[in-house]
Amino acid sequence: MRLLTVLLSAAAVLATAQAAAAQPAPPADDAVCLLDMVALSNSSNPEAQRAGQEGVLFFVGRISAHTPGFDFSRLKTMAATMNAQAAQAALQQTCGPLLQNYMQKLDAALSPPASAPAPAPATPPNVH
């Protein structure tokens, strides 16, 4: 019985190691966008910094949802080979519009309906 437990444990460890080694990469656009947003968050412009920070959170979430347990240190290699012009183009053509689209959807989903009447002001109780 003890040998069976040891064998099952070894098989589980081996399966976990193989799954980690075969971990798929996140969608390439998401990884590029994450790196672009990290760069944007380091801008000296406060608005650009805020947009970059929002983008970092958004793309980390997308990558984590697509590839749970993704090792983000793998992005270091990718960052080392990126060029500024390509990053700027991706930011303007892909990353920024994608983030804006989802933020607009979120805003619309959380906004009160346009036809909802404004709440009546609270009236204090009559105290004599």
BANU-629647 format. One record per atom (N, C-alpha, C): residue in three letters; residue number from 1; x, y, z; atom name. Coordinates in pm, 1 decimal. Layout:
SITE   aa    i      east     north        up  at
SITE  ALA  NUM         X         Y         Z  CA
...
This chain:
SITE   aa    i      east     north        up  at
SITE  MET    1      83.2    -118.8       0.0   N
SITE  MET    1       0.0       0.0       0.0  CA
SITE  MET    1      87.7     125.2       0.0   C
SITE  ARG    2     195.3     120.9      77.8   N
SITE  ARG    2     285.6     235.7      85.3  CA
SITE  ARG    2     353.2     261.3     -49.8   C
SITE  LEU    3     389.9     155.0    -120.8   N
SITE  LEU    3     452.1     168.3    -251.2  CA
SITE  LEU    3     355.2     234.0    -349.9   C
SITE  LEU    4     229.0     198.0    -343.1   N
SITE  LEU    4     128.3     256.3    -430.5  CA
SITE  LEU    4     116.6     406.9    -404.9   C
SITE  THR    5     118.6     448.8    -280.8   N
SITE  THR    5     111.1     590.1    -245.4  CA
SITE  THR    5     231.6     665.9    -299.8   C
SITE  VAL    6     349.2     607.8    -285.8   N
SITE  VAL    6     471.8     670.2    -336.3  CA
SITE  VAL    6     465.4     682.3    -488.0   C
SITE  LEU    7     421.9     578.2    -555.8   N
SITE  LEU    7     411.6     581.0    -701.7  CA
SITE  LEU    7     310.1     685.3    -748.5   C
SITE  LEU    8     196.6     693.2    -681.2   N
SITE  LEU    8      95.2     792.8    -718.1  CA
SITE  LEU    8     147.0     934.4    -694.6   C
SITE  SER    9     217.8     954.6    -585.8   N
SITE  SER    9     275.6    1086.1    -557.8  CA
SITE  SER    9     378.4    1123.8    -663.3   C
SITE  ALA   10     463.5    1029.6    -701.5   N
SITE  ALA   10     564.2    1056.7    -803.7  CA
SITE  ALA   10     498.5    1088.0    -937.4   C
SITE  ALA   11     393.0    1016.8    -970.6   N
SITE  ALA   11     321.8    1042.1   -1096.1  CA
SITE  ALA   11     258.4    1180.9   -1095.1   C
SITE  ALA   12     204.6    1221.3    -982.2   N
SITE  ALA   12     143.8    1354.4    -972.1  CA
SITE  ALA   12     248.3    1463.3    -987.0   C
SITE  VAL   13     364.1    1446.6    -925.2   N
SITE  VAL   13     472.3    1544.5    -936.7  CA
SITE  VAL   13     520.1    1553.5   -1081.0   C
SITE  LEU   14     536.1    1438.9   -1145.9   N
SITE  LEU   14     579.6    1436.6   -1284.8  CA
SITE  LEU   14     477.2    1504.8   -1375.7   C
SITE  ALA   15     351.1    1479.1   -1355.2   N
SITE  ALA   15     246.6    1540.9   -1437.5  CA
SITE  ALA   15     244.7    1691.8   -1418.1   C
SITE  THR   16     263.3    1737.5   -1294.8   N
SITE  THR   16     266.5    1880.7   -1266.9  CA
SITE  THR   16     386.5    1945.9   -1334.3   C
SITE  ALA   17     499.9    1883.1   -1328.5   N
SITE  ALA   17     620.5    1937.8   -1391.9  CA
SITE  ALA   17     604.3    1944.5   -1542.6   C
SITE  GLN   18     546.0    1840.8   -1601.9   N
SITE  GLN   18     524.7    1840.7   -1746.7  CA
SITE  GLN   18     424.4    1948.8   -1786.7   C
SITE  ALA   19     320.8    1967.9   -1708.9   N
SITE  ALA   19     221.0    2071.9   -1739.7  CA
SITE  ALA   19     284.3    2210.1   -1731.8   C
SITE  ALA   20     370.7    2232.0   -1634.0   N
SITE  ALA   20     437.1    2362.2   -1621.3  CA
SITE  ALA   20     531.5    2386.8   -1738.4   C
SITE  ALA   21     601.3    2283.3   -1782.9   N
SITE  ALA   21     694.8    2299.1   -1893.6  CA
SITE  ALA   21     622.1    2324.3   -2024.8   C
SITE  ALA   22     502.2    2269.8   -2039.1   N
SITE  ALA   22     425.8    2283.3   -2163.2  CA
SITE  ALA   22     329.0    2400.8   -2157.6   C
SITE  GLN   23     346.6    2487.9   -2061.6   N
SITE  GLN   23     254.1    2600.6   -2043.7  CA
SITE  GLN   23     249.1    2686.3   -2169.2   C
SITE  PRO   24     128.8    2706.8   -2223.0   N
SITE  PRO   24     119.5    2788.4   -2343.4  CA
SITE  PRO   24     146.9    2935.3   -2312.2   C
SITE  ALA   25     191.3    3004.8   -2412.3   N
SITE  ALA   25     215.0    3148.4   -2398.2  CA
SITE  ALA   25      81.1    3220.5   -2405.9   C
SITE  PRO   26      72.5    3339.5   -2346.7   N
SITE  PRO   26     -50.9    3416.2   -2360.7  CA
SITE  PRO   26     -62.9    3461.9   -2505.7   C
SITE  PRO   27    -180.4    3507.5   -2545.2   N
SITE  PRO   27    -191.4    3561.6   -2680.2  CA
SITE  PRO   27     -82.7    3667.6   -2701.4   C
SITE  ALA   28     -16.0    3661.9   -2814.7   N
SITE  ALA   28      98.4    3750.4   -2840.8  CA
SITE  ALA   28      60.1    3897.1   -2826.4   C
SITE  ASP   29     -55.5    3935.1   -2875.4   N
SITE  ASP   29     -96.2    4074.7   -2865.1  CA
SITE  ASP   29    -110.1    4117.4   -2719.0   C
SITE  ASP   30    -161.5    4029.9   -2634.4   N
SITE  ASP   30    -177.0    4064.5   -2493.0  CA
SITE  ASP   30     -41.3    4084.9   -2426.3   C
SITE  ALA   31      54.4    4000.7   -2458.2   N
SITE  ALA   31     188.3    4014.4   -2399.8  CA
SITE  ALA   31     253.9    4143.8   -2447.2   C
SITE  VAL   32     242.3    4172.8   -2575.6   N
SITE  VAL   32     297.1    4297.8   -2629.3  CA
SITE  VAL   32     228.1    4416.3   -2562.6   C
SITE  CYS   33      97.9    4410.1   -2552.2   N
SITE  CYS   33      23.3    4520.3   -2491.2  CA
SITE  CYS   33      60.9    4539.3   -2344.4   C
SITE  LEU   34      80.4    4430.5   -2272.6   N
SITE  LEU   34     121.9    4442.7   -2133.1  CA
SITE  LEU   34     254.8    4516.2   -2124.6   C
SITE  LEU   35     349.2    4477.2   -2206.3   N
SITE  LEU   35     479.4    4543.6   -2204.3  CA
SITE  LEU   35     468.3    4689.7   -2246.9   C
SITE  ASP   36     384.2    4717.4   -2344.8   N
SITE  ASP   36     362.3    4856.8   -2386.9  CA
SITE  ASP   36     301.9    4939.0   -2273.3   C
SITE  MET   37     209.3    4880.0   -2200.9   N
SITE  MET   37     144.7    4951.0   -2090.6  CA
SITE  MET   37     242.0    4973.9   -1974.2   C
SITE  VAL   38     331.2    4879.3   -1951.9   N
SITE  VAL   38     434.5    4899.4   -1849.6  CA
SITE  VAL   38     519.8    5020.1   -1887.1   C
SITE  ALA   39     559.5    5027.4   -2013.5   N
SITE  ALA   39     639.2    5141.7   -2059.7  CA
SITE  ALA   39     560.0    5271.3   -2045.3   C
SITE  LEU   40     433.2    5269.0   -2081.0   N
SITE  LEU   40     349.7    5388.8   -2070.4  CA
SITE  LEU   40     334.3    5432.8   -1924.7   C
SITE  SER   41     326.1    5337.7   -1833.5   N
SITE  SER   41     310.8    5371.9   -1691.5  CA
SITE  SER   41     434.7    5439.9   -1634.5   C
SITE  ASN   42     546.1    5431.7   -1706.3   N
SITE  ASN   42     669.1    5497.9   -1664.1  CA
SITE  ASN   42     685.7    5636.2   -1726.8   C
SITE  SER   43     582.2    5683.0   -1794.4   N
SITE  SER   43     585.4    5813.8   -1859.1  CA
SITE  SER   43     594.0    5925.1   -1755.0   C
SITE  SER   44     643.3    6040.9   -1797.6   N
SITE  SER   44     646.4    6156.9   -1707.5  CA
SITE  SER   44     512.6    6230.4   -1708.1   C
SITE  ASN   45     425.4    6196.8   -1802.5   N
SITE  ASN   45     292.9    6256.8   -1812.1  CA
SITE  ASN   45     197.8    6181.9   -1718.1   C
SITE  PRO   46     136.2    6251.3   -1620.2   N
SITE  PRO   46      48.4    6183.2   -1523.9  CA
SITE  PRO   46     -69.0    6109.7   -1588.5   C
SITE  GLU   47    -126.8    6166.5   -1694.0   N
SITE  GLU   47    -238.4    6098.8   -1761.4  CA
SITE  GLU   47    -191.3    5970.7   -1828.4   C
SITE  ALA   48     -76.1    5977.3   -1892.1   N
SITE  ALA   48     -20.6    5858.6   -1956.5  CA
SITE  ALA   48      14.4    5752.4   -1851.6   C
SITE  GLN   49      67.9    5796.4   -1738.5   N
SITE  GLN   49     100.0    5702.2   -1630.0  CA
SITE  GLN   49     -25.7    5629.1   -1584.5   C
SITE  ARG   50    -133.0    5704.6   -1562.4   N
SITE  ARG   50    -259.3    5645.1   -1515.7  CA
SITE  ARG   50    -313.6    5547.1   -1619.1   C
SITE  ALA   51    -311.8    5586.6   -1746.5   N
SITE  ALA   51    -359.1    5497.4   -1852.7  CA
SITE  ALA   51    -272.9    5371.1   -1858.9   C
SITE  GLY   52    -143.1    5387.5   -1844.2   N
SITE  GLY   52     -53.7    5272.0   -1844.6  CA
SITE  GLY   52     -80.7    5178.8   -1728.4   C
SITE  GLN   53    -104.6    5235.1   -1610.2   N
SITE  GLN   53    -133.4    5152.7   -1492.5  CA
SITE  GLN   53    -264.3    5075.9   -1510.4   C
SITE  GLU   54    -365.9    5143.5   -1564.0   N
SITE  GLU   54    -492.7    5075.3   -1590.8  CA
SITE  GLU   54    -470.8    4963.4   -1692.1   C
SITE  GLY   55    -391.3    4993.0   -1795.6   N
SITE  GLY   55    -363.2    4893.2   -1898.7  CA
SITE  GLY   55    -287.1    4773.8   -1845.3   C
SITE  VAL   56    -192.1    4798.7   -1754.4   N
SITE  VAL   56    -117.7    4687.9   -1693.8  CA
SITE  VAL   56    -214.6    4593.7   -1623.1   C
SITE  LEU   57    -302.4    4649.1   -1542.1   N
SITE  LEU   57    -399.0    4565.5   -1469.6  CA
SITE  LEU   57    -489.0    4488.3   -1566.0   C
SITE  PHE   58    -534.3    4556.4   -1668.7   N
SITE  PHE   58    -623.2    4493.8   -1766.4  CA
SITE  PHE   58    -553.6    4376.3   -1836.3   C
SITE  PHE   59    -432.0    4399.2   -1887.7   N
SITE  PHE   59    -365.7    4293.6   -1963.9  CA
SITE  PHE   59    -310.5    4182.1   -1875.3   C
SITE  VAL   60    -273.4    4212.8   -1751.7   N
SITE  VAL   60    -236.3    4105.9   -1658.5  CA
SITE  VAL   60    -358.1    4017.0   -1635.5   C
SITE  GLY   61    -474.0    4079.0   -1620.7   N
SITE  GLY   61    -597.3    4001.1   -1603.3  CA
SITE  GLY   61    -628.7    3914.0   -1723.4   C
SITE  ARG   62    -613.6    3970.4   -1842.4   N
SITE  ARG   62    -640.7    3891.9   -1964.4  CA
SITE  ARG   62    -545.6    3773.3   -1975.5   C
SITE  ILE   63    -417.6    3798.1   -1950.0   N
SITE  ILE   63    -319.2    3690.0   -1959.8  CA
SITE  ILE   63    -346.2    3584.8   -1852.2   C
SITE  SER   64    -376.2    3628.9   -1731.2   N
SITE  SER   64    -402.5    3535.2   -1622.1  CA
SITE  SER   64    -526.9    3451.6   -1649.4   C
SITE  ALA   65    -626.9    3512.0   -1712.1   N
SITE  ALA   65    -748.9    3437.4   -1744.4  CA
SITE  ALA   65    -722.2    3335.5   -1855.2   C
SITE  HIS   66    -641.5    3373.7   -1951.8   N
SITE  HIS   66    -611.3    3284.2   -2063.7  CA
SITE  HIS   66    -513.6    3174.3   -2023.8   C
SITE  THR   67    -414.4    3210.4   -1941.3   N
SITE  THR   67    -307.6    3117.0   -1904.8  CA
SITE  THR   67    -285.8    3122.7   -1753.8   C
SITE  PRO   68    -373.5    3058.4   -1675.5   N
SITE  PRO   68    -356.8    3062.0   -1529.3  CA
SITE  PRO   68    -218.5    3012.2   -1489.0   C
SITE  GLY   69    -158.8    3079.8   -1394.3   N
SITE  GLY   69     -26.5    3039.8   -1346.1  CA
SITE  GLY   69      86.9    3081.2   -1438.3   C
SITE  PHE   70      59.9    3168.8   -1533.7   N
SITE  PHE   70     163.8    3212.0   -1627.1  CA
SITE  PHE   70     279.6    3275.1   -1550.9   C
SITE  ASP   71     400.7    3241.0   -1589.1   N
SITE  ASP   71     522.2    3295.9   -1527.5  CA
SITE  ASP   71     556.8    3426.0   -1600.3   C
SITE  PHE   72     521.6    3538.7   -1541.1   N
SITE  PHE   72     539.7    3668.0   -1605.8  CA
SITE  PHE   72     686.5    3703.5   -1626.6   C
SITE  SER   73     777.5    3635.3   -1558.9   N
SITE  SER   73     919.0    3663.8   -1582.2  CA
SITE  SER   73     960.5    3624.7   -1723.7   C
SITE  ARG   74     880.0    3543.8   -1789.1   N
SITE  ARG   74     907.9    3506.1   -1928.3  CA
SITE  ARG   74     900.8    3627.5   -2021.2   C
SITE  LEU   75     835.7    3733.3   -1976.3   N
SITE  LEU   75     821.9    3852.6   -2060.1  CA
SITE  LEU   75     951.5    3932.8   -2069.0   C
SITE  LYS   76    1047.4    3906.1   -1980.2   N
SITE  LYS   76    1174.8    3979.1   -1983.8  CA
SITE  LYS   76    1244.7    3962.1   -2118.2   C
SITE  THR   77    1245.8    3840.0   -2168.2   N
SITE  THR   77    1309.4    3812.9   -2296.7  CA
SITE  THR   77    1240.1    3890.5   -2407.9   C
SITE  MET   78    1110.7    3890.7   -2403.9   N
SITE  MET   78    1033.8    3961.7   -2504.7  CA
SITE  MET   78    1059.6    4111.8   -2497.8   C
SITE  ALA   79    1065.5    4165.2   -2376.5   N
SITE  ALA   79    1088.7    4309.0   -2358.7  CA
SITE  ALA   79    1225.0    4349.6   -2412.8   C
SITE  ALA   80    1322.5    4262.5   -2400.0   N
SITE  ALA   80    1458.0    4294.7   -2445.1  CA
SITE  ALA   80    1467.0    4308.3   -2596.7   C
SITE  THR   81    1373.4    4248.4   -2668.7   N
SITE  THR   81    1379.2    4252.2   -2815.3  CA
SITE  THR   81    1280.8    4350.2   -2877.5   C
SITE  MET   82    1202.9    4420.6   -2795.4   N
SITE  MET   82    1102.9    4513.4   -2849.8  CA
SITE  MET   82    1169.9    4641.9   -2897.5   C
SITE  ASN   83    1110.9    4702.7   -3001.6   N
SITE  ASN   83    1161.3    4832.7   -3044.5  CA
SITE  ASN   83    1054.4    4938.2   -3019.3   C
SITE  ALA   84    1097.1    5060.4   -2994.8   N
SITE  ALA   84    1007.4    5167.8   -2952.0  CA
SITE  ALA   84     901.4    5200.7   -3056.3   C
SITE  GLN   85     937.4    5200.9   -3184.0   N
SITE  GLN   85     840.2    5234.5   -3288.0  CA
SITE  GLN   85     729.8    5129.4   -3297.5   C
SITE  ALA   86     765.2    5003.5   -3291.2   N
SITE  ALA   86     666.2    4896.8   -3296.9  CA
SITE  ALA   86     576.3    4900.8   -3173.2   C
SITE  ALA   87     637.0    4930.7   -3058.0   N
SITE  ALA   87     559.1    4939.2   -2934.4  CA
SITE  ALA   87     458.5    5053.4   -2943.0   C
SITE  GLN   88     500.5    5167.9   -2994.6   N
SITE  GLN   88     411.6    5282.6   -3008.4  CA
SITE  GLN   88     297.2    5250.7   -3105.0   C
SITE  ALA   89     328.7    5184.6   -3214.7   N
SITE  ALA   89     225.8    5147.4   -3312.0  CA
SITE  ALA   89     125.5    5050.5   -3250.3   C
SITE  ALA   90     174.5    4950.9   -3178.3   N
SITE  ALA   90      84.9    4854.5   -3113.6  CA
SITE  ALA   90      -2.2    4923.4   -3009.4   C
SITE  LEU   91      56.1    5017.4   -2936.9   N
SITE  LEU   91     -18.0    5090.6   -2835.2  CA
SITE  LEU   91    -132.9    5168.5   -2898.0   C
SITE  GLN   92    -107.5    5233.5   -3010.5   N
SITE  GLN   92    -209.3    5315.8   -3074.8  CA
SITE  GLN   92    -310.1    5234.2   -3155.6   C
SITE  GLN   93    -266.1    5127.2   -3219.8   N
SITE  GLN   93    -352.9    5054.3   -3310.8  CA
SITE  GLN   93    -425.1    4936.1   -3247.2   C
SITE  THR   94    -364.7    4875.5   -3146.7   N
SITE  THR   94    -422.3    4754.1   -3089.1  CA
SITE  THR   94    -456.1    4770.3   -2941.2   C
SITE  CYS   95    -355.1    4801.0   -2862.0   N
SITE  CYS   95    -368.1    4798.7   -2716.1  CA
SITE  CYS   95    -462.6    4905.8   -2663.2   C
SITE  GLY   96    -437.9    5030.0   -2702.3   N
SITE  GLY   96    -521.6    5140.2   -2654.9  CA
SITE  GLY   96    -667.6    5121.8   -2691.7   C
SITE  PRO   97    -698.8    5095.2   -2820.5   N
SITE  PRO   97    -838.5    5075.3   -2857.7  CA
SITE  PRO   97    -904.6    4957.5   -2785.8   C
SITE  LEU   98    -830.8    4848.6   -2764.4   N
SITE  LEU   98    -887.1    4733.5   -2693.4  CA
SITE  LEU   98    -922.1    4771.0   -2550.3   C
SITE  LEU   99    -830.5    4838.0   -2482.1   N
SITE  LEU   99    -855.7    4881.9   -2345.2  CA
SITE  LEU   99    -972.4    4979.6   -2340.5   C
SITE  GLN  100    -974.5    5076.6   -2430.6   N
SITE  GLN  100   -1083.7    5175.5   -2432.7  CA
SITE  GLN  100   -1218.2    5108.2   -2456.9   C
SITE  ASN  101   -1221.9    5011.4   -2546.5   N
SITE  ASN  101   -1346.0    4940.6   -2575.6  CA
SITE  ASN  101   -1401.6    4873.9   -2450.0   C
SITE  TYR  102   -1317.1    4803.3   -2377.7   N
SITE  TYR  102   -1363.4    4735.6   -2256.2  CA
SITE  TYR  102   -1399.7    4834.7   -2146.2   C
SITE  MET  103   -1326.5    4944.4   -2135.2   N
SITE  MET  103   -1359.3    5044.6   -2033.6  CA
SITE  MET  103   -1494.1    5110.9   -2065.1   C
SITE  GLN  104   -1522.6    5133.7   -2193.5   N
SITE  GLN  104   -1652.3    5189.6   -2232.2  CA
SITE  GLN  104   -1764.3    5092.4   -2200.4   C
SITE  LYS  105   -1741.6    4963.8   -2226.1   N
SITE  LYS  105   -1841.9    4862.8   -2192.8  CA
SITE  LYS  105   -1867.1    4858.4   -2042.4   C
SITE  LEU  106   -1760.7    4866.0   -1964.6   N
SITE  LEU  106   -1774.1    4864.6   -1819.7  CA
SITE  LEU  106   -1849.7    4987.7   -1772.3   C
SITE  ASP  107   -1813.6    5102.7   -1825.7   N
SITE  ASP  107   -1880.0    5227.3   -1789.2  CA
SITE  ASP  107   -2028.7    5220.6   -1822.6   C
SITE  ALA  108   -2060.9    5171.0   -1941.0   N
SITE  ALA  108   -2201.2    5159.3   -1981.6  CA
SITE  ALA  108   -2276.8    5061.5   -1892.2   C
SITE  ALA  109   -2212.3    4953.5   -1855.1   N
SITE  ALA  109   -2277.9    4853.8   -1771.0  CA
SITE  ALA  109   -2304.7    4906.3   -1630.5   C
SITE  LEU  110   -2218.3    4994.0   -1581.5   N
SITE  LEU  110   -2233.4    5044.2   -1444.9  CA
SITE  LEU  110   -2309.4    5175.4   -1435.9   C
SITE  SER  111   -2334.7    5239.6   -1549.7   N
SITE  SER  111   -2406.8    5366.5   -1549.2  CA
SITE  SER  111   -2554.4    5341.3   -1526.3   C
SITE  PRO  112   -2620.9    5434.2   -1456.4   N
SITE  PRO  112   -2765.1    5417.4   -1437.7  CA
SITE  PRO  112   -2835.6    5433.1   -1572.1   C
SITE  PRO  113   -2950.7    5370.4   -1587.4   N
SITE  PRO  113   -3024.6    5385.4   -1712.5  CA
SITE  PRO  113   -3057.3    5532.5   -1737.4   C
SITE  ALA  114   -3057.0    5571.4   -1863.5   N
SITE  ALA  114   -3081.5    5711.6   -1899.8  CA
SITE  ALA  114   -3221.2    5757.1   -1860.1   C
SITE  SER  115   -3318.3    5666.7   -1858.8   N
SITE  SER  115   -3456.3    5705.0   -1829.4  CA
SITE  SER  115   -3489.7    5699.3   -1680.7   C
SITE  ALA  116   -3396.1    5663.9   -1598.0   N
SITE  ALA  116   -3423.4    5653.5   -1454.9  CA
SITE  ALA  116   -3441.3    5792.8   -1396.3   C
SITE  PRO  117   -3550.6    5813.6   -1323.6   N
SITE  PRO  117   -3570.8    5944.5   -1261.0  CA
SITE  PRO  117   -3470.7    5966.3   -1148.4   C
SITE  ALA  118   -3437.0    6090.6   -1129.7   N
SITE  ALA  118   -3345.2    6124.6   -1020.6  CA
SITE  ALA  118   -3415.8    6098.5    -888.7   C
SITE  PRO  119   -3345.3    6048.8    -790.7   N
SITE  PRO  119   -3410.0    6024.2    -660.7  CA
SITE  PRO  119   -3454.1    6156.1    -597.5   C
SITE  ALA  120   -3567.8    6149.9    -531.4   N
SITE  ALA  120   -3620.8    6268.8    -464.1  CA
SITE  ALA  120   -3531.7    6301.6    -346.1   C
SITE  PRO  121   -3515.2    6431.6    -319.2   N
SITE  PRO  121   -3433.5    6467.5    -203.1  CA
SITE  PRO  121   -3501.0    6420.7     -74.6   C
SITE  ALA  122   -3419.4    6378.5      18.2   N
SITE  ALA  122   -3472.4    6332.0     146.3  CA
SITE  ALA  122   -3525.5    6451.1     223.9   C
SITE  THR  123   -3642.3    6433.0     278.6   N
SITE  THR  123   -3701.0    6540.1     360.4  CA
SITE  THR  123   -3681.4    6505.4     506.4   C
SITE  PRO  124   -3636.3    6601.8     583.5   N
SITE  PRO  124   -3616.1    6573.4     725.4  CA
SITE  PRO  124   -3751.3    6556.9     794.5   C
SITE  PRO  125   -3754.6    6475.4     898.0   N
SITE  PRO  125   -3881.4    6457.6     970.3  CA
SITE  PRO  125   -3923.2    6591.6    1033.6   C
SITE  ASN  126   -4052.2    6608.0    1044.0   N
SITE  ASN  126   -4109.2    6729.3    1105.1  CA
SITE  ASN  126   -4091.0    6719.8    1255.8   C
SITE  VAL  127   -4012.3    6807.4    1309.5   N
SITE  VAL  127   -3989.1    6807.4    1454.1  CA
SITE  VAL  127   -4035.8    6942.0    1506.5   C
SITE  HIS  128   -4124.3    6943.1    1602.0   N
SITE  HIS  128   -4175.0    7066.8    1661.2  CA
SITE  HIS  128   -4126.3    7085.1    1798.7   C
